[in-house]
Amino acid sequence: MRTHITLPNVRRRKIPEEFKDNDNRFAESLVEYFLEKYTKKGDTVLDIFAGLGTTLFVAEEMGRIPFGVEYSETRYIYIKENLQNKENIIHGDSLKLLEYDIPECDFCIASPIYMNEDETENPYAAYTTEGTYVQYLEDTRKIYSNVKKKMKPNSKIVIEVSNLKKGGVVTTLAWDIGKEISKILNFEGEIIVNWTNNNTEKADGFYGYGYDHSYCLVFSNN
Ligand SMILES: C[S@@+](CC[C@H](N)C(=O)[O-])C[C@H]1O[C@@H](n2cnc3c(N)ncnc32)[C@H](O)[C@@H]1O
């Protein structure tokens, strides 16, 4: 497995103004890379944190069948309005994934909402309830236990994640998620993405420390 790739940190799709302040989308090139590598035309592709729909839109462009879950209603509506397979985006909570009408999928790629270890609000409930980093990691594992039940045998599951730095303190998010999900899925290793076209005015990259590269953690369901 190649463990280091370079991709353009460019989002081609224009998005409405209301989403521009929190544009945490995948670059389309990332989704294209993994769909080329792990899927073929007609395969089903799942993104359990659909966000603004990058995985789903790229999957359709490449002749794959997308399925997604998104917690935010405004993001869900945006995806639904722009997706051809309109019934395949679900407004919901991936902790309840098994309640939704999604078939067994061939491939899953997703990026969870991130959490620093000193934060006290639950990102999986849109910060409306209290939460801890330990609970967040447990919930992430619960979500991927659901994903495991929605995947075909021997399929691949990719999680895109970064380590974070806030106030000089590093949260080893990528490594912690890797360890947590390794309890339930077979960890095949990481692919490190070196992002080009980062905003050079911010020395540390696009959002700050750690965002000039990503860890794509590759798991298999076997
Ligand atoms: C990092 S963004 C994903 C961006 C996406 N990869 C894209 O390219 O647009 C994470 C998304 O997860 C959603 N989310 C947070 N908690 C969730 C939950 N419990 N179930 C489903 N989606 C959730 C957030 O609303 C956010 O849109």
The ligand as an ORCA input file, in Angstrom:
! r2SCAN-3c Opt
* xyz 0 1
  C     -15.920     17.435      8.697
  S     -17.579     17.603      8.202
  C     -17.637     16.540      6.795
  C     -17.413     17.264      5.503
  C     -17.585     16.356      4.297
  N     -16.518     15.364      4.215
  C     -17.612     17.175      3.012
  O     -16.763     16.984      2.152
  O     -18.496     18.031      2.885
  C     -18.422     16.646      9.417
  C     -19.930     16.651      9.271
  O     -20.466     15.701     10.205
  C     -21.752     16.176     10.583
  N     -22.143     15.481     11.812
  C     -21.809     15.809     13.083
  N     -22.373     14.945     13.949
  C     -23.050     14.040     13.203
  C     -23.836     12.894     13.532
  N     -24.043     12.543     14.810
  N     -24.367     12.176     12.507
  C     -24.184     12.564     11.224
  N     -23.475     13.656     10.860
  C     -22.906     14.373     11.831
  C     -21.530     17.673     10.737
  O     -22.752     18.374     10.674
  C     -20.596     17.984      9.575
  O     -21.320     18.422      8.447
*
